[in-house]
């Protein structure tokens, strides 16, 4: 069974709760980052030497981030709790509620297969964050992990929600964040007993952070002759939510050109492996697995994978993104590297509604892309089956909510 343990969380003092947290850096332009870094007592200001400095001395910049963090602790702008689990609830403006627990998972559980991933990570992304951890020793953005819902865990969280939260505020997006600290010894034991019954955690978001953390832990393990597995570097900040408290959205594809093919030639080649139904200008949202939406030349098409290609045994050939790569992107459109964005391929997040398909249409109509593909979202069962078989989808196949805020609760490894 994977470990999920309490920790001494670091959080903004109540006076700074609306100022300090932020959304992940990749959500902002450099201009927006520079502006946010000018806000006193904010997380962006704390990491300003890393995200805004023109100095090429990265190590010095990172040491300054650590110094800024320690100064904020000393000034009581940040406070560190006793060992706790944290019940964390997000309430979206549309009243959708996500709920789960913040705690630590063990790198060894990932390496030994008790934490499973369903999606390939992009190799070039984790080295930078590994170096960050080596110098700053601070996790501010949790992994998102999911598991098969357990009614005993839900019952304990229901009881905890009756108490007064330590954090309760609404951010600039209108999302309400509520956190309850669970530090009573009896309650900690009750949660531990039910969490210990969960056989497997599945990584829903945070591939690169997990890889970075594993690399960081391995480096310190090699240096530490007295390594015993309990050192802080062996653990990663995580948000654990049941499969009933996640939403998996579509993650769509856009392609720059038709690889020298005319539209009618392209359609003819697609028809070898797909049944094509022309929808004209009516936006088409895939309603089930093996159905793909395509927007080309001002028209929508539904592409149905032919039945002889649909495998009885679940595997990678049961994943629509893989089938799109295998039968269209690679052989017809000449995209050999379909694992990351490049000069021919782009990824576009959807939201399980017509909006995602219309955004796809807009990108093609603008002339920036020649064709777009809307793909039916994977299910939790798909993710679990792939993870259990150690099979991984290509990157950027699942866009999973909740999307977590950064630096609401942090994990200091010193």
KOLFI-200775 format. One record per atom (N, C-alpha, C, CB): residue in one letter; x, y, z. Coordinates in steps of 0.2 Angstrom, whole numbers, plus 5000, padded with zeros to 4 digits. Glycine has a CB too. Example, Ala and Ser with C-alpha at 12.3 -4.5 7.8 and 13.67 -1.06 7.14 Angstrom:
REM residues 2
a506649725039/a506249785039/a506649845039/a505749785045/s506449895035/s506849955036/s506450005039/s507049975029/
This chain:
REM residues 414
x500449945000/x500050005000/x500450065000/x499550005006/x500350114996/x500750184996/x500650215003/x500550224990/x501150255005/x501150295011/x500850365009/x501850305013/x500450385014/x500250455013/x500250485020/x499450465010/x500750525021/x500850545028/x500750625030/x501550525030/x500650635036/x500550705038/x501150745037/x500150715045/x501150815038/x501750855037/x501650915041/x502050855030/x502250955042/x502251015045/x502151075039/x502851035049/x501551085037/x501351125032/x501551205033/x500651125030/x501851235028/x501951305029/x501451345025/x502651325027/x501151395028/x500551435025/x500651505026/x499951405027/x500251545022/x500251615023/x499851635030/x499951655017/x500151685033/x499751705039/x499151735036/x500151765043/x498551735041/x497951755038/x497951825035/x497451745044/x498351865038/x498451935035/x498651935028/x498851975039/x498951885025/x499251885019/x498951825014/x499951875019/x498351795017/x498051745013/x497851765006/x497551715017/x497651825005/x497351844999/x497951874994/x496851894999/x498551874997/x499051904993/x499551854991/x499451964998/x499751804996/x500251764995/x500151714989/x500451725001/x499651674989/x499551614984/x499551644977/x498951574986/x499651604972/x499551614965/x499451554961/x500251654963/x499351564955/x499251504951/x499951494948/x498751524945/x499951434945/x500651404942/x500951454937/x500551344939/x501551464938/x501951514934/x501851514926/x502651514935/x501751444924/x501651434917/x501051464914/x501651364915/x500551484919/x499951514917/x499951594915/x499451514922/x500551624916/x500651694915/x501251704910/x500851724922/x501151764907/x501651794903/x502251824907/x501351844898/x502751834904/x503351864908/x503151934911/x503951874904/x502751974907/x502552034909/x502052034915/x502152074903/x501651984915/x501251974921/x501551944927/x500651924919/x502051904926/x502551884931/x502851944935/x503051834929/x503151984930/x503552044933/x503052084937/x503852084927/x502452094935/x501952134939/x501752104945/x501352144934/x501652034945/x501452004951/x502052004956/x501251934950/x502652004954/x503251994958/x503352064962/x503851984954/x503052114959/x503052184963/x502552184968/x502952234958/x502152134969/x501652144975/x501952114981/x501052094973/x501952164986/x502352144993/x501952084996/x502252204997/x502452044999/x502251985003/x501851934999/x501752015009/x502051934992/x501751884988/x502251824987/x501451914981/x501951764985/x502451714983/x502851734977/x502051644981/x502551764972/x502951794966/x503551834968/x502451824961/x503351874973/x503951924976/x504451874979/x503651974981/x504251824983/x504751784986/x505251744981/x504351724990/x504951724975/x505351694970/x505551734965/x504951634967/x505551804966/x505751854961/x506451844958/x505651924963/x506951834962/x507551824960/x507651764955/x508051804965/x507151714955/x507251654950/x506851674944/x506951594954/x506251704944/x505851714939/x505851784935/x505151704941/x506251834938/x506251894935/x507051924934/x505951944939/x507451894938/x508151914938/x508451904931/x508551884943/x508851964929/x509251954923/x509951924924/x509352024920/x510151914930/x510751884932/x510751804929/x510851884939/x511351784926/x511351724924/x511651674929/x511851714918/x511751704935/x512051664941/x511451624944/x512451704946/x511151574941/x510551544943/x510651514951/x510451484939/x511151484953/x511251464960/x511151524965/x511951434960/x511451584963/x511451634967/x510651654968/x511851694965/x510351664962/x509651684962/x509251634966/x509351684955/x509351564966/x508951514970/x509151524977/x509151444967/x509751534979/x509951544986/x509551604989/x510651554987/x509451664985/x509051714987/x508351704988/x509151774981/x508051654984/x507351634985/x507351604992/x507151584979/x507751554993/x507751525000/x507851575006/x508351475000/x508251625005/x508351675010/x507651715010/x508951725008/x507351735005/x506751775005/x506251735009/x506451784998/x506151665008/x505751625011/x505851625019/x505751555008/x506451615021/x506651615028/x506451675031/x507351595029/x506551735028/x506451805031/x505651805032/x506651855026/x505251785027/x504551785028/x504351745034/x504151765021/x504651685035/x504451645041/x504651685047/x504851575041/x505251715047/x505451755053/x505051815055/x506151775052/x504751845049/x504251905050/x503551875052/x504351945044/x503451815052/x502751785053/x502251805048/x502551815060/x502551815042/x502151815036/x501951745034/x502451855030/x502351705035/x502251635034/x502251595041/x502751595029/x501851545042/x501851505048/x501851435047/x501151525052/x502251395051/x502251325050/x501951295056/x503051305050/x501451245054/x501051205058/x501451145061/x500451185054/x501151115066/x501351055068/x501150995063/x500951035075/x501350935064/x501250885059/x500450875058/x501550815061/x500250885051/x499550885050/x499350855043/x499250955050/x498750825042/x498450825036/x498050885035/x497950755035/x497850905029/x497450965027/x496850935023/x497851015024/x496250955025/x495750945020/x495651005016/x495050925024/x495650995010/x495651055005/x495051055001/x496351065001/x494651105000/x494051104996/x494051164992/x493451105000/x493951154985/x493851204980/x493151214978/x494251194974/x492851274978/x492151284976/x492151334970/x491651314982/x492051304964/x492051344958/x491451394958/x492151304952/x491551444954/x490951494953/x490351454950/x491151544948/x490351394946/x489851364944/x489551314949/x489951324938/x489851314955/x489651274961/x489851204961/x488851274961/x490351184956/x490651124956/x491151124962/x491051114950/x491151064966/x491551064972/x492051004971/x491151054978/x492751024972/x493250974973/x493450964980/x493850984968/x493650904982/x493850894989/x494350844990/x493250884993/x494850854994/x495350794995/x495750815001/x495750784989/x496350785001/x496850785007/x497450805004/x496850725011/x497850855008/x498550865007/x498950835012/x498650945007/x499450795009/x499950765013/x500550745009/x499650695016/x500950695011/x501550685008/x501550615005/x502150695012/x501750604999/x501850534996/x502650514996/x501550524990/x502850454996/x503550434996/x503750414989/x503550375000/x504350444987/x504650434980/x504750354979/x505350464980/x504850314984/x504950244984/x504350214981/x505150214990/x503750234983/x503150204981/x503050214974/x502550234985/x503250274971/x503250284964/x503750244960/x503450364962/x504350234963/x504850194959/x504650124959/x505550204963/x504350094965/x504150024965/x503450014963/x504150004973/x503050064960/x502450044956/x501850054960/x502449984953/x501850074966/x501250084970/x500950154969/x501350084978/x501250204966/x500950264963/x501050254955/x501350324965/x500550254951/x500550234944/x500450294940/x500150184942/x500750304935/x500650354930/x500350334923/x501250404928/x499950374920/x499650344914/x499850384908/x498850354915/x500350434909/x500450474903/x501250484904/x500150544904/x501550484898/x502250494897/x502450574899/x502550484890/x503050574902/x503250644904/x503750674899/x503550644911/x503750734898/x504250764893/x504950774897/x504050834890/x505450734894/x506050734898/x506450794899/x506550684894/x506350844894/x506750904895/x506450954900/x506750944888/x505850934903/x505550984908/x505750984915/x504850984907/x506050924917/x506050914924/x506750934927/x505950834926/x507250944922/x507950954925/x507951024928/x508450954919/x507651074926/x507651144929/x507351144936/x507251184924/x506751104937/x506451104943/x506851064948/x505751074943/x507251004946/x507650974950/x508151014953/x508050914946/x508451064949/x508951104951/x508651154956/x509251144946/x508051174955/x507651224960/x507651184967/x506951234957/x507451124967/x507351084973/x508051084977/x507051024972/x508551074973/x509251064976/x509451124980/x509751044971/x509251184978/x509451244981/x508951274986/x509551294975/x508251264984/x507751304988/x507451254993/x507151324983/x507351184992/x507151134996/x506451154998/x507551135003/x506051174994/x505351194995/x504851164990/x505251264996/x504351134992/x503751114987/x503251164988/x503551044988/x502951194983/x502451244984/x501851224980/x502651314982/x501951174975/x501351154971/x501351074971/x501551174963/x500751054974/x500650984975/x500550944968/x500050974979/x500750884969/x500550834964/x499750824965/x500950764964/x499450804959/x498750784960/x498650714959/x498250824954/x498450674964/x498450604964/x497650584965/x498850574970/x497450524962/x496850504963/x496850434964/x496350514956/x496250404967/x496150334969/x495450314968/x496450324976/x495350254968/x494650224968/x494250244975/x494650154967/x493750284974/x493350314980/x493250264986/x492750334978/x493450284992/x493350244998/x492850275002/x494050235001/x492250245004/x491750285008/x491950305015/x491150245008/x492450265018/x492750275024/x493150345024/x493150225027/x493450355019/x493850425018/x493350475018/x494350425012/x492850465014/x492350525013/x491950535019/x491850495007/x491850485023/x491450495030/x491950535034/x491350425033/x492550525035/x492950565039/x493050635037/x493650535039/x493050645030/x493050715028/x492450755029/x493250715020/x491850715029/x491250745030/x491250775037/x490650695029/x491450735042/x491550755049/x491950815050/x491750695053/x492550815046/x492950865047/x492750935045/x493650855044/x492350935040/x492050995037/x491551025041/x491650975030/x491350995047/x490951025052/x491251075056/x490550975056/x491951075056/x492351115060/x492551185056/x493051085062/x492851225059/x492951295056/x493651285053/x493051355062/x493651305046/x494251305042/x494751355044/x494051315035/x495451335043/x495951385045/x496051435039/x496551345047/x495851415033/x495851455027/x495151455024/x496451435023/x494951515022/x494351525019/x494351585015/x493651515024/x494451585009/x494451645005/x494351634997/x495151685005/x494151684994/x493951674987/x494551714983/x493251704985/x494751684978/x495351714974/x495051754968/x495751654971/x495551774964/x495351824958/x494951794953/x495951854955/x494951724953/x494551694948/x493851674950/x494851624946/x493651694957/x493051674960/x493051604963/x492451684954/x493551574963/x493651504966/x493751514974/x494151464963/x493251484977/x493351484985/x493751424987/x492651484988/x494251444992/x494751394994/x494651385002/x495451414993/x494451325004/x494351315011/x494851255013/x493651295013/x495151265019/x495651215021/x495551205029/x496351235020/x495451145031/x495451125038/x496051085040/x494851075039/x496351105045/x496951075048/x496751015052/x497451125052/x497050955051/x496950895055/x497550875058/x496650835050/x497650895065/x498250885069/x498050845075/x498550945070/x497450835077/x497350795083/x497550725082/x496550795084/x497850695087/x498250635086/x497750575085/x498550615093/x497150575088/x496650525086/x496450525079/x496050535091/x496250595077/x496050605070/x496550575065/x495850675069/x497150595066/x497750575062/x497750505061/x498350605064/x497650465067/x497650395066/x497050365063/x497650365074/x496450395063/x495950375060/x495950385052/x495250415062/x496250435050/x496350445043/x496950405041/x496550525042/x497450395044/x497950345042/x497750275041/x498550345047/x497250255046/x497050185045/x496650175039/x496550165051/x496250225037/x495850215031/x496250225024/x495150255031/x496650275025/x497150285019/x497550225018/x497550345020/x497750195023/x498250135022/x497850075018/x498450105029/x497250085018/x496850025014/x496850035007/x496150025017/x497050095004/x497050114997/x497650074994/x497050184996/x497550034989/x498049994986/x498550034981/x497749934983/x498250084978/x498550114972/x498350184972/x498550074966/x498850234971/x498750304969/x498950304962/x499150354973/x498550354958/x498650364951/x498850434950/x498050344947/x499350454947/x499550514946/x499150554940/x500350524943/x498750604942/x498250634938/x498650694935/x497650654942/x499050734939/x499450794936/x500050804940/x498950854936/x500550824937/x501250834940/x501750784938/x501150824947/x501750764932/x502250714929/x502950744930/x502150704922/x503050804928/x503750834929/x503950844936/x503750894924/x503450874940/x503650884947/x503850814950/x503050914951/x503550764949/x503650694952/x504350674949/x503150644950/x504450674943/x505150654940/x505750704943/x505150664932/x505550764944/x506050814947/x506250784954/x505850884947/x505750774958/x505750754965/x506150684965/x505050754968/x506050644961/x506350574961/x507050584959/x506050524956/x507250624955/x507950644953/x508350674959/x507950684947/x507950724962/x508250754968/x508350714973/x507750814970/x507850664975/x507950614980/x508550574979/x507350584981/x508650544972/x509150504971/x509850534972/x509050484963/x509850594970/x510550634971/x510750634978/x510550704968/x510250654982/x510350654990/x510450594993/x509850694993/x510150544990/x510250474993/x510950444992/x509750424989/x511250464986/x511850444984/x512450474988/x512050454976/x512250534990/x512750574994/x512650555002/x512650654994/x512150525004/x511950515011/x512150445013/x511250535013/x512750435016/x512950365018/x512450335023/x513650365020/x512050375026/x511650345032/x510850355029/x511750395038/x510750355023/x510050355020/x509650305023/x510150355013/x509050315026/x508650265028/x507950265025/x508550275036/x507750315021/x507150325018/x506650365021/x506850255017/x506850395027/x506350435031/x506550505030/x506350415038/x507050525027/x507250595026/x506750635022/x507950595022/x506750695023/x506250735020/x506250735012/x506250815022/x506850725010/x506950735002/x506550674999/x507650735000/x506350625003/x506050565000/x505350574999/x506150505005/x505050625001/x504350645001/x504150704996/x504050655008/x503550694994/x503350744989/x502650774991/x503250724982/x502550834991/x501850864993/x501350844988/x501950944993/x500750824990/x500250794986/x499550814988/x500350714985/x499150814983/x498350824984/x498050764982/x498150884981/x497750724987/x497450664985/x496650664985/x497650604991/x496450654979/x495650654978/x495450594975/x495550714973/x494850574977/x494550514974/x494350524967/x493850494979/x494250474964/x493950474957/x493350504956/x493950404953/x492950514961/x492250554961/x492350624962/x491850524966/x492950644963/x493150724964/x493650744959/x493350734971/x493650714953/x494050744948/x493650744941/x494650694946/x493850784937/x493450794930/x494050794925/x493050864930/x493950744920/x494450734915/x494150764909/x494550664914/x494450814906/x494250854900/x494650834894/x494350924901/x494350854888/x494650834882/x495350874881/x494250854876/x495850844878/x496450884876/x496550874868/x497050854880/x496450924865/x496350924857/x497050934854/x495850964855/x497050924847/x497650934843/x497450974837/x497850864840/x497951014835/x497951064829/x498651054825/x497951134832/x498551044819/x499051034814/x499151094809/x498950964811/x499751114808/x499851174804/x499751164796/x500651184804/x499851104793/x499751094786/x499551014785/x500351114782/x499351004779/x499150934777/x499750894774/x498550944772/x500350914775/x500950874773/x500950864765/x500950814776/x500750924762/x500750924754/x500050884751/x501350884752/x499650864755/x499050834752/x498450884751/x498750784757/x498050874746/x497450914745/x496950884750/x497250914738/x496450924752/x495950904756/x495550844754/x495350964757/x495350834748/x495050774746/x495550714746/x494750784739/x496150724745/x496650664745/x496750644753/x497350694743/x496750694757/x496850684764/x496250644767/x496850754768/x495650664765/x494950634767/x494950554764/x494350664765/x495250554758/x495250484755/x495650434759/x495450484748/x496250464761/x496750424765/x496450404772/x497450454765/x496150454775/x495850444782/x495350384781/x495550504784/x494950384776/x494450334775/x494650264775/x494050344769/x495350254775/x495550184775/x495450154782/x496350184774/x495450194787/x495450174794/x494850204798/x496050184798/x494550254795/x493950284799/x493350284794/x494150354801/x492750284797/x492150294794/x492050374795/x491550254797/x491950404789/x491850484789/x491150504788/x492350514784/x490950544793/x490250574792/x490350654792/x489750554798/x490150684786/x490150754786/x489650784790/x490150774778/x489850834794/x489350874798/x489250944796/x489550874805/x489650964790/x489551034788/x489751084793/x488851044785/x489451134794/x489651184799/x489351174806/x489351254797/x489051114807/x488751104814/x489351074818/x488151054813/x489551114824/x490051084828/x489951014831/x490151134834/x490450974830/x490350904832/x490750894838/x490550854826/x490450874844/x490850854850/x490850774850/x490550884856/x491350744850/x491350664851/x490950644857/x492150644851/x490550594856/x490150574862/x490350514865/x489450564859/x490850474862/x491050414865/x491750394862/x490550354864/x492050344866/x492750324863/x492650294856/x492950264868/x493250304852/x493250284845/x492950334841/x493050214844/x492650394843/x492350444839/x492850504840/x491650464841/x493050534834/x493450594834/x493150644830/x494250574831/x493250704832/x492950764829/x493550794825/x492650824833/x493350814818/x493850844814/x493550904811/x494150794809/x493950964811/x493751024808/x494251034802/x493751084813/x494051044796/x494451044790/x494051084785/x494650974788/x494451134782/x494151174777/x493451204778/x494051134771/x493351224784/x492651254786/x492151204787/x492451304780/x492251144788/x491751094789/x491951044795/x491651044783/x491451024799/x491650974804/x491450904801/x491150984810/x491850854803/x491750784802/x491850744808/x492350764796/x491450694808/x491550644813/x491850584810/x490850614817/x492450564814/x492850504812/x492750444816/x493650524811/x492450394814/x492350334818/x492850284817/x491650304817/x493250264822/x493750214821/x493450144818/x494150194827/x493650114813/x493350054810/x493350004815/x493650034803/x492849964815/x492749904820/x493349854820/x492149874819/x493649844815/x494249794815/x494849824818/x494349774807/x494849884819/x495449914823/x495349924831/x495649984820/x494649904833/x494549914840/x494649854843/x493749934841/x495149854848/x495449794851/x494949774857/x496149804854/x494849704858/x494449674863/x494849684870/x494349604862/x495549674870/x495949684876/x496149754877/x496549634876/x496049784882/x496149854883/x496949864883/x495849884890/x497149914880/x497849934879/x497950004876/x498249874875/x498550014873/x498650074870/x498150084864/x499350084868/x498050034860/x497550044854/x496850054856/x497649974850/x496750054863/x496050074865/x496050154867/x495850034871/x496550184866/x496650254867/x496550304861/x497350274871/x496150344861/x495950384855/x496550424852/x495350424856/x496950454857/x497550494856/x498050454852/x497850524862/x498150394854/x498650344851/x498350324844/x498750284856/x497750314843/x497450294837/x497550354832/x496750274837/x497450414834/x497550474830/x498250484828/x497350534834/x498750474833/x499450474831/x499650414826/x499850464837/x499350354827/x499550294823/x499250294816/x499250234827/x498650324815/x498350314809/x498250384805/x497650294809/x498450444808/x498350504805/x498950554805/x497750544807/x499150564812/x499650614813/x500350594810/x499750634820/x500450534811/x501150504809/x501150484802/x501350444813/x500750444799/x500850414792/x500550464787/x500450354792/x500050504789/x499750554784/x500050624784/x499050554785/x500150644790/x500350714791/x501050724793/x499950754797/x501450664793/x502150674794/x502450694800/x502450714788/x502050694805/x502250714812/x502550654816/x501650744816/x503150644816/x503450594819/x503550604827/x504250584816/x503650674829/x503650684836/x503050714838/x504250744837/x502550664840/x501950694842/x501850694850/x501350644839/x502450694853/x502450694860/x502550764863/x503050654863/x502650814859/x502750884862/x502550934856/x503350894865/x502350994858/x502251044853/x502851054849/x501951104856/x502751064842/x503251084838/x503051124832/x503651014835/x503451134827/x503251184822/x502651154818/x503751194817/x502451094819/x501851074815/x501251054819/x502051004811/x501351044826/x500851014830/x500751064836/x501050944832/x500151074838/x499951104845/x499451074848/x499751184843/x499451084855/x498951054859/x498451104862/x499251014865/x497851084862/x497351134865/x496851104870/x496851164859/x496851134876/x496451104881/x495651124880/x496651134888/x495251074881/x494551084881/x494251084888/x494251034876/x493551094888/x493251094895/x492651044894/x493051164897/x492650994890/x492050944890/x491450984887/x491950914896/x491451034883/x490851074881/x491051094874/x490751124886/x490551124871/x490551154864/x491151204864/x489951184862/x491351234869/x491851294869/x492451264867/x491851324877/x492651204869/x493351184867/x493351174859/x493451114870/x492751144857/x492751134849/x492751194845/x492151084848/x492351244848/x492351314845/x493051344845/x491851354848/x493451334850/x494051364851/x494551334845/x494351354858/x494451264844/x494751224839/x494651254832/x494651154839/x493951264831/x493751294825/x494051364824/x492951304825/x494051404829/x494351474828/x495051474826/x494251514835/x495451424829/x496151424827/x496251404820/x496551374832/x495851354817/x495951334810/x495651394806/x495551274809/x495051424808/x494851474803/x495251534803/x494151504806/x495751544808/x496151604808/x496751594803/x496451614815/x496851534800/x497351514795/x497951494799/x497451574791/x497951494805/x498551474809/x498751404808/x498551494816/x498151364808/x498151284807/x497751264801/x497951254814/x497951204799/x497551184793/x496951134795/x497951144788/x497051104801/x496551054803/x496651044811/x496750984800/x496051034814/x496051014821/x495650954822/x495651074824/x495850924828/x495550864830/x495250864837/x496050804829/x494650854838/x494350854845/x494250784847/x493650884845/x494550764853/x494550694856/x494150684862/x495350674857/x493850624862/x493450614868/x493850604874/x492950544866/x493650624880/x494150624886/x494150554888/x493850664891/x494750534891/x494850474894/x494450464900/x495650454895/x494350414903/x493950404909/x494450384915/x493350354909/x494250384921/x494650364927/x494850294926/x494350374933/x494350254923/x494450174922/x495050164917/x493850144920/x495050214912/x495550204907/x496250224910/x495450254901/x496250274914/x496850294917/x497150234922/x496750354922/x496650204926/x496850154930/x497050094927/x496250134935/x496750074921/x496850014917/x497550024914/x496349994912/x497750074912/x498350094909/x498950094914/x498350154905/x498750124919/x499250124925/x499450054928/x499050174930/x498850014928/x498949944931/x499349904926/x498349914933/x499349924920/x499749884915/x500449914913/x499349874909/x500549964917/x501150004916/x501250024908/x501749964917/x500650044906/x500650074899/x500450144900/x500050044895/x500850184896/x500750264896/x500550294890/x501450294898/x500050334890/x499850374884/x500350424882/x499150414886/x500350454876/x500750504875/x500650564879/x500650534867/x501050614880/x500950674884/x500350714882/x501550714884/x500050754886/x499550804885/x498950764882/x499750854880/x498750714885/x498150674883/x497550684888/x498250594882/x497750704894/x497250714899/x497250784902/x497250664904/x496750824902/x496750884906/x496250874912/x496550944901/x496550874918/x496150854923/x496050904928/x496550794927/x495450914931/x495350964936/x495150924943/x494751004934/x495350954949/x495451024950/x496151044948/x495351044957/x496251104946/x496851134945/x497051174951/x496951184938/x497651164954/x497851184961/x498151244961/x498251134964/x498051284966/x498351354967/x499051334970/x497951394972/x499551374969/x500251374971/x500351404978/x500751394966/x500651374982/x500951414989/x500351424994/x501251474987/x499851384993/x499351394998/x499551355005/x498651364996/x499751295004/x500151255009/x500751225006/x499651195012/x501351245009/x501951225006/x502351165011/x502451285005/x502751135008/x503151085011/x503951105011/x503051015008/x504151115017/x504851135018/x505251075019/x504951185023/x505751055015/x506150995016/x506751005021/x506350965010/x506851065023/x507451075028/x507251065035/x507651145028/
